[in-house]
Amino acid sequence: MNYRESIAYLEQEIGFASCPGLERISNLMEKLGNPEKNLKMIHIAGTNGKGSATAMLCSILQEGGYRAGGYTSPHLARYNERFVINGQQITGAAFADSITKIRAACEQLVAEGKECPTLFEVITGAAFLYFANEQVDVLVLEVGLGGKYDATNIIENPLLSIIMSISMDHTEFLGNTIAQIAEEKAGIIKKNCPVVLYSQDEVVYNIVKNKAHSLEAPFYCPKDARIKVSSQTIEGTVFDVACASFQYENIFLPLAGQHQIQNCITVLAACEVLKKNGLSFTPQQIRAGIQKTAWAGRMEICKKEPMLILDGAHNVDGIRRLAESIPIYFTKKKITLILGILGDKEYEKMAELILPLAHRVIFSEPHNARKLEAGALATAISCGSIPCYIEPELEQAYQKALEITEKDELILCCGSLYMIGALRSYILSFE
């Protein structure tokens, strides 16, 4: 298959259905000779912050002289974004080659009467195959959904497991309480393999810590970190951090958002553990890696005059963090909000958090079959006295925003990664 044919195979023949479990991916990897067993990996779970942590760690590893692979999901525009080595996405030809090999293995499984893997399992299998063939030194592996039954959890002995911020999301798969979701995320912890936890509430902390202890997995959490922020703008944050295991002054973090500070501290804690377990990088390399980190679609400036911010916040916790961060950077700007949300999200709570920041709002729709129609979203929530518009087509919503927003004001688009990806591609097509 060529690249276009491989995408058609994924989306038309495999389809988008999701079904947690490890049997299908286990069968698939066995067919391929279990290439994942030849990889050294860092495994990252969490509701929010996984992608940012992956980007930071990959950048740090590259600065340290390692050939660093990064596997993330979902993508914003192209599947290639999910497979990155030292900042370079997989080529279309290499992607097609990996998917072609996976397809042959899937067809063999079906011929044997076994269940065909899901789309995410197929892509994850292709990732293991690609990164093993490319002989990366370390693969930073982001969980797709949950942890315990996620396809990535087929791995056996990661260098390190990291669990980022946990909040309510994907409750139809993971459970209806924070405790249940934390149990699912903690399912990535392996016996005797160290784990670092993002500092969070006691319920999550205790569940993860107890799970780690039950598996004799060394447990670390930078709960004692003391933070001093000296500068914070949309271009980046400068801060000092000190805790029992590390201390840094004047760290420059280019990822905007108040929450990114804690994401970064979790990564710093992870680096200390990795150094104890055989990896080698200096404080200067860690500092440089963080400074060079880029992560598209997360409080990303895509245009100026008017300034356009794209943020992939797509659940209640993500929107809350965005709503807390925007006033830090934009205290006086009037905001035009473009809002589109998937129908299986807690859209009423999300809207309640973000709407108070807006001076006008445009309801639109993500490019996804699970979208909540713009009119239904507008009907479900109250805009109060601010002007509201309904523009189901995202491109028209953006043009409407340009029409009603002054050059010194701000356009903020959020609510769905699918929407962010589509709008980002649309805007970049004009460059």
C-alpha positions as CSV (number, residue, x, y, z in Angstrom):
1,M,0.0,0.0,0.0
2,N,1.0,3.6,-0.5
3,Y,0.3,6.3,2.1
4,R,-3.2,7.1,0.8
5,E,-4.1,3.5,0.6
6,S,-2.8,2.9,4.1
7,I,-5.1,5.7,5.5
8,A,-8.0,4.2,3.6
9,Y,-7.3,0.8,5.1
10,L,-7.2,2.3,8.6
11,E,-10.3,4.4,8.3
12,Q,-12.5,2.4,6.0
13,E,-11.6,-1.2,6.6
14,I,-10.6,-1.1,10.2
15,G,-12.9,1.8,11.2
16,F,-13.0,3.9,14.4
17,A,-14.6,1.5,16.9
18,S,-12.9,1.2,20.3
19,C,-12.8,-1.9,22.5
20,P,-10.3,-2.0,25.4
21,G,-8.4,-5.2,26.0
22,L,-5.0,-6.7,25.4
23,E,-5.7,-10.0,23.6
24,R,-5.9,-8.5,20.1
25,I,-2.7,-6.5,20.4
26,S,-1.0,-9.5,22.0
27,N,-1.9,-11.7,19.1
28,L,-0.8,-9.0,16.6
29,M,2.6,-8.5,18.2
30,E,3.2,-12.2,18.4
31,K,2.6,-12.4,14.7
32,L,5.2,-9.8,14.2
33,G,7.8,-11.4,16.5
34,N,7.1,-9.1,19.4
35,P,9.3,-6.1,18.3
36,E,8.2,-4.2,21.4
37,K,10.4,-6.4,23.5
38,N,13.4,-4.9,21.8
39,L,12.6,-1.4,22.9
40,K,13.5,0.6,26.0
41,M,10.4,2.6,27.0
42,I,9.0,5.3,29.2
43,H,5.3,4.8,29.6
44,I,3.0,7.8,30.3
45,A,-0.6,7.7,31.4
46,G,-3.0,10.4,32.7
47,T,-6.1,12.3,31.8
48,N,-4.2,15.5,30.9
49,G,-0.6,16.4,30.4
50,K,0.6,13.2,28.7
51,G,1.4,14.8,25.4
52,S,3.3,17.7,27.0
53,A,5.3,15.4,29.2
54,T,6.1,13.2,26.1
55,A,7.3,16.3,24.2
56,M,9.5,17.5,27.1
57,L,11.1,14.1,27.7
58,C,11.7,13.5,24.0
59,S,13.4,16.9,23.7
60,I,15.5,16.2,26.9
61,L,16.6,12.8,25.6
62,Q,17.6,14.3,22.3
63,E,19.7,16.9,24.0
64,G,21.3,14.1,26.0
65,G,22.5,12.5,22.8
66,Y,19.9,9.8,22.6
67,R,17.9,8.7,19.6
68,A,14.5,9.4,21.1
69,G,11.2,8.1,19.8
70,G,7.8,9.6,20.7
71,Y,4.4,7.9,20.2
72,T,1.4,10.1,20.9
73,S,-2.3,10.2,20.1
74,P,-4.5,11.5,18.7
75,H,-3.0,13.5,15.8
76,L,-4.1,17.0,14.9
77,A,-3.8,16.7,11.1
78,R,-1.9,13.6,9.9
79,Y,-1.2,10.2,11.4
80,N,2.5,10.9,10.9
81,E,2.4,13.2,13.9
82,R,2.1,10.1,16.2
83,F,5.5,8.7,15.2
84,V,8.4,11.0,15.9
85,I,12.2,10.4,16.2
86,N,14.3,13.3,17.4
87,G,11.7,15.8,16.3
88,Q,11.1,14.3,12.8
89,Q,7.8,12.7,11.9
90,I,7.7,9.4,10.1
91,T,7.7,9.7,6.3
92,G,4.6,8.8,4.4
93,A,6.5,5.9,2.8
94,A,7.7,4.5,6.1
95,F,4.2,4.8,7.6
96,A,2.7,3.0,4.7
97,D,5.3,0.3,4.9
98,S,4.5,-0.3,8.6
99,I,0.8,-0.4,8.1
100,T,1.2,-2.8,5.1
101,K,3.1,-5.2,7.3
102,I,0.5,-4.9,10.1
103,R,-2.3,-5.5,7.6
104,A,-0.8,-8.8,6.5
105,A,-0.6,-9.8,10.1
106,C,-4.2,-8.8,10.8
107,E,-5.4,-10.8,7.8
108,Q,-3.5,-13.9,9.1
109,L,-5.2,-13.5,12.5
110,V,-8.7,-13.2,10.9
111,A,-8.0,-16.3,8.7
112,E,-7.2,-18.2,12.0
113,G,-10.5,-17.2,13.4
114,K,-9.1,-14.5,15.7
115,E,-10.5,-11.0,16.2
116,C,-9.1,-8.2,14.1
117,P,-7.3,-5.5,16.1
118,T,-9.0,-2.1,16.4
119,L,-7.6,1.1,14.7
120,F,-5.6,2.1,17.8
121,E,-4.2,-1.3,18.2
122,V,-3.2,-1.4,14.5
123,I,-1.4,1.9,14.8
124,T,0.2,1.0,18.1
125,G,1.5,-2.2,16.5
126,A,2.8,-0.2,13.6
127,A,4.6,2.1,16.1
128,F,6.3,-0.7,17.9
129,L,7.4,-2.2,14.5
130,Y,8.7,1.2,13.2
131,F,10.5,2.3,16.3
132,A,12.1,-1.1,16.7
133,N,13.3,-1.1,13.1
134,E,14.6,2.4,13.6
135,Q,16.5,1.2,16.7
136,V,15.6,4.2,18.8
137,D,17.5,4.3,22.1
138,V,14.4,5.2,24.1
139,L,10.7,5.3,23.1
140,V,8.4,7.6,25.1
141,L,5.1,5.9,24.8
142,E,1.8,7.7,25.5
143,V,-1.2,5.7,26.6
144,G,-4.2,6.1,24.3
145,L,-7.1,5.7,26.8
146,G,-7.0,4.6,30.5
147,G,-4.0,2.4,31.2
148,K,-4.7,-1.1,32.4
149,Y,-6.5,-2.3,29.2
150,D,-4.9,0.2,26.7
151,A,-3.0,-1.4,23.8
152,T,0.3,0.3,24.9
153,N,0.1,-1.7,28.2
154,I,1.3,-4.8,26.4
155,I,4.8,-3.7,27.3
156,E,6.5,-5.6,30.2
157,N,9.4,-3.7,31.7
158,P,9.5,0.0,31.1
159,L,12.4,2.1,32.3
160,L,9.8,4.3,34.0
161,S,6.1,4.7,34.3
162,I,4.7,8.2,34.7
163,I,1.2,9.1,35.7
164,M,0.1,12.6,34.9
165,S,-2.9,14.6,36.2
166,I,-6.0,12.4,36.6
167,S,-9.6,13.8,36.3
168,M,-13.0,12.7,35.1
169,D,-13.0,11.7,31.4
170,H,-14.0,8.7,29.3
171,T,-16.3,7.5,32.1
172,E,-18.0,5.0,29.8
173,F,-14.8,3.1,29.7
174,L,-12.9,4.0,32.9
175,G,-15.5,4.4,35.6
176,N,-17.6,7.1,37.2
177,T,-15.3,8.2,40.1
178,I,-11.8,9.6,40.4
179,A,-10.9,6.5,42.4
180,Q,-12.0,4.1,39.6
181,I,-10.2,6.1,36.9
182,A,-7.0,6.3,39.1
183,E,-7.1,2.5,39.4
184,E,-7.3,2.2,35.6
185,K,-4.4,4.6,35.1
186,A,-2.3,2.9,37.7
187,G,-2.7,-0.3,35.7
188,I,0.4,0.7,33.7
189,I,2.6,0.2,36.8
190,K,4.8,-2.9,36.5
191,K,6.6,-5.0,39.1
192,N,9.9,-3.5,40.2
193,C,9.6,-0.7,37.6
194,P,9.8,2.8,39.0
195,V,6.8,5.1,38.8
196,V,6.6,9.0,39.0
197,L,3.2,10.6,39.9
198,Y,2.1,14.1,39.1
199,S,1.4,15.8,42.4
200,Q,-2.4,15.7,42.9
201,D,-5.1,15.0,45.5
202,E,-4.8,12.4,48.2
203,V,-7.3,10.0,46.7
204,V,-5.2,9.6,43.5
205,Y,-2.0,9.8,45.4
206,N,-2.9,7.0,47.8
207,I,-4.3,4.7,45.0
208,V,-1.2,5.0,42.9
209,K,1.2,4.8,45.8
210,N,-0.4,1.6,47.1
211,K,-0.4,0.1,43.7
212,A,3.3,0.8,43.3
213,H,4.1,-0.6,46.7
214,S,2.1,-3.8,46.0
215,L,4.2,-4.4,42.9
216,E,7.5,-3.4,44.7
217,A,7.8,-0.5,42.2
218,P,9.8,2.4,43.5
219,F,7.4,5.4,43.9
220,Y,8.2,9.1,43.5
221,C,6.0,12.2,43.6
222,P,7.3,15.8,43.8
223,K,4.7,16.8,46.4
224,D,7.3,18.9,48.3
225,A,8.3,21.0,45.3
226,R,8.6,24.7,46.1
227,I,8.0,26.9,43.1
228,K,8.8,30.6,42.5
229,V,7.7,32.1,39.2
230,S,9.7,35.1,38.1
231,S,8.1,35.7,34.7
232,Q,5.0,34.4,32.9
233,T,3.9,35.5,29.4
234,I,2.2,33.8,26.5
235,E,5.8,33.2,25.1
236,G,6.8,31.2,28.1
237,T,7.4,31.0,31.9
238,V,10.6,31.4,33.9
239,F,10.6,29.7,37.3
240,D,12.7,28.2,40.1
241,V,11.9,24.9,41.7
242,A,13.4,23.1,44.6
243,C,12.5,19.8,46.3
244,A,14.3,17.0,48.0
245,S,15.7,15.3,44.9
246,F,16.4,18.3,42.6
247,Q,16.8,22.0,42.3
248,Y,16.7,24.3,39.3
249,E,16.8,28.1,39.0
250,N,15.5,30.1,36.0
251,I,14.0,27.2,34.1
252,F,12.5,28.6,30.8
253,L,9.4,26.7,29.8
254,P,8.0,27.7,26.4
255,L,4.7,25.8,26.8
256,A,2.1,28.3,28.0
257,G,-0.4,27.6,30.7
258,Q,-0.3,27.6,34.4
259,H,-0.6,23.8,34.5
260,Q,2.5,23.3,32.4
261,I,4.7,24.3,35.4
262,Q,3.5,21.2,37.3
263,N,3.8,19.1,34.1
264,C,7.4,20.3,33.8
265,I,8.2,19.5,37.5
266,T,6.9,16.0,37.0
267,V,9.2,15.6,34.0
268,L,12.1,16.9,36.1
269,A,11.3,14.3,38.8
270,A,11.2,11.7,36.0
271,C,14.7,12.7,34.8
272,E,16.1,12.2,38.3
273,V,14.7,8.6,38.4
274,L,15.9,7.9,34.8
275,K,19.4,9.0,35.8
276,K,19.3,6.5,38.7
277,N,18.4,3.8,36.3
278,G,21.0,4.1,33.7
279,L,20.3,7.1,31.5
280,S,22.7,10.0,31.4
281,F,22.1,13.6,30.9
282,T,23.3,16.8,32.6
283,P,21.3,19.6,34.2
284,Q,22.3,21.7,31.3
285,Q,20.9,19.2,28.8
286,I,17.7,18.9,30.8
287,R,17.3,22.7,30.9
288,A,18.0,23.0,27.1
289,G,15.6,20.2,26.3
290,I,12.8,21.9,28.2
291,Q,13.6,25.2,26.5
292,K,13.4,23.7,23.1
293,T,10.1,21.8,23.7
294,A,7.3,22.4,21.2
295,W,3.8,20.9,21.4
296,A,1.2,22.0,18.8
297,G,-2.3,22.9,19.6
298,R,-1.8,23.6,23.3
299,M,-2.2,27.3,24.0
300,E,-0.5,27.8,20.6
301,I,-0.3,31.2,19.0
302,C,-1.3,30.6,15.4
303,K,-1.9,34.2,14.2
304,K,-1.5,37.8,15.4
305,E,-3.7,40.8,14.8
306,P,-6.0,39.6,16.0
307,M,-4.1,37.0,18.1
308,L,-5.5,33.5,17.7
309,I,-4.9,30.9,20.4
310,L,-5.7,27.3,19.7
311,D,-6.0,25.0,22.7
312,G,-6.9,21.3,22.7
313,A,-8.7,21.4,26.1
314,H,-11.4,18.8,25.5
315,N,-12.6,17.8,29.0
316,V,-13.7,19.5,32.2
317,D,-10.2,19.5,33.8
318,G,-8.5,20.7,30.6
319,I,-11.0,23.6,30.2
320,R,-10.7,24.5,33.9
321,R,-6.9,24.8,33.5
322,L,-7.3,26.9,30.3
323,A,-9.8,29.1,32.1
324,E,-7.3,29.6,34.9
325,S,-4.5,30.4,32.5
326,I,-6.0,32.8,30.1
327,P,-6.4,35.7,32.6
328,I,-2.7,35.4,33.5
329,Y,-1.7,36.3,30.0
330,F,-4.6,38.4,28.7
331,T,-6.0,40.6,31.5
332,K,-7.5,43.3,29.2
333,K,-8.1,41.8,25.9
334,K,-11.7,41.1,24.7
335,I,-12.1,37.5,23.7
336,T,-14.0,35.9,20.9
337,L,-14.6,32.3,21.8
338,I,-15.0,29.6,19.2
339,L,-16.4,26.6,21.0
340,G,-17.0,23.1,19.7
341,I,-17.4,19.9,21.8
342,L,-17.9,16.2,21.3
343,G,-21.4,15.0,22.4
344,D,-20.0,12.4,24.8
345,K,-18.2,15.1,26.9
346,E,-19.5,17.0,29.9
347,Y,-20.2,20.0,27.6
348,E,-22.4,21.9,30.0
349,K,-19.7,22.0,32.7
350,M,-17.1,22.8,30.1
351,A,-19.1,25.7,28.8
352,E,-19.8,27.0,32.3
353,L,-16.1,27.2,33.0
354,I,-15.0,28.9,29.7
355,L,-17.9,31.2,28.8
356,P,-17.3,33.8,31.6
357,L,-14.0,34.7,29.8
358,A,-15.7,35.5,26.5
359,H,-17.1,38.8,25.3
360,R,-18.7,37.0,22.3
361,V,-19.0,33.3,21.4
362,I,-19.3,31.3,18.2
363,F,-20.6,27.8,18.5
364,S,-19.1,25.4,15.9
365,E,-18.5,21.7,15.4
366,P,-15.5,19.4,15.5
367,H,-14.7,17.4,12.4
368,N,-15.8,14.1,14.0
369,A,-18.8,11.8,13.9
370,R,-19.2,12.2,17.7
371,K,-19.6,16.0,17.5
372,L,-22.3,17.8,19.3
373,E,-24.2,19.9,16.8
374,A,-23.5,23.7,17.2
375,G,-27.2,24.5,17.6
376,A,-27.7,21.8,20.2
377,L,-24.7,23.2,22.2
378,A,-26.0,26.7,22.0
379,T,-29.4,25.5,23.2
380,A,-28.0,23.5,26.1
381,I,-26.1,26.3,27.7
382,S,-26.8,29.9,28.7
383,C,-24.7,32.7,27.1
384,G,-26.2,35.4,29.3
385,S,-26.0,38.8,27.7
386,I,-23.0,38.2,25.4
387,P,-23.5,38.0,21.7
388,C,-23.8,34.4,20.4
389,Y,-23.5,33.0,16.9
390,I,-24.0,29.5,15.4
391,E,-21.7,28.5,12.6
392,P,-21.6,24.7,12.3
393,E,-18.8,24.8,9.6
394,L,-15.5,25.4,11.4
395,E,-14.0,27.5,8.6
396,Q,-17.0,29.8,8.5
397,A,-16.9,30.1,12.3
398,Y,-13.3,31.2,12.0
399,Q,-14.1,33.7,9.3
400,K,-17.0,35.0,11.4
401,A,-14.5,35.4,14.3
402,L,-12.2,37.5,12.1
403,E,-15.1,39.6,11.1
404,I,-16.3,40.5,14.6
405,T,-12.9,40.7,16.4
406,E,-10.7,43.8,16.5
407,K,-7.0,43.5,15.7
408,D,-6.0,44.2,19.3
409,E,-8.4,41.5,20.7
410,L,-8.1,37.7,21.0
411,I,-9.7,34.7,19.3
412,L,-9.7,31.6,21.5
413,C,-10.7,28.2,20.0
414,C,-11.1,25.2,22.3
415,G,-13.3,22.3,23.2
416,S,-12.0,19.5,21.0
417,L,-8.6,18.3,19.7
418,Y,-10.3,17.3,16.4
419,M,-11.6,20.9,16.0
420,I,-8.2,22.4,16.9
421,G,-6.5,20.1,14.4
422,A,-8.8,21.0,11.5
423,L,-8.7,24.7,12.2
424,R,-4.9,24.6,12.5
425,S,-4.6,22.9,9.1
426,Y,-7.0,25.4,7.6
427,I,-5.0,28.4,8.9
428,L,-1.6,26.9,7.9
429,S,-2.9,26.2,4.4
430,F,-2.8,30.0,3.8
431,E,0.9,30.4,4.7
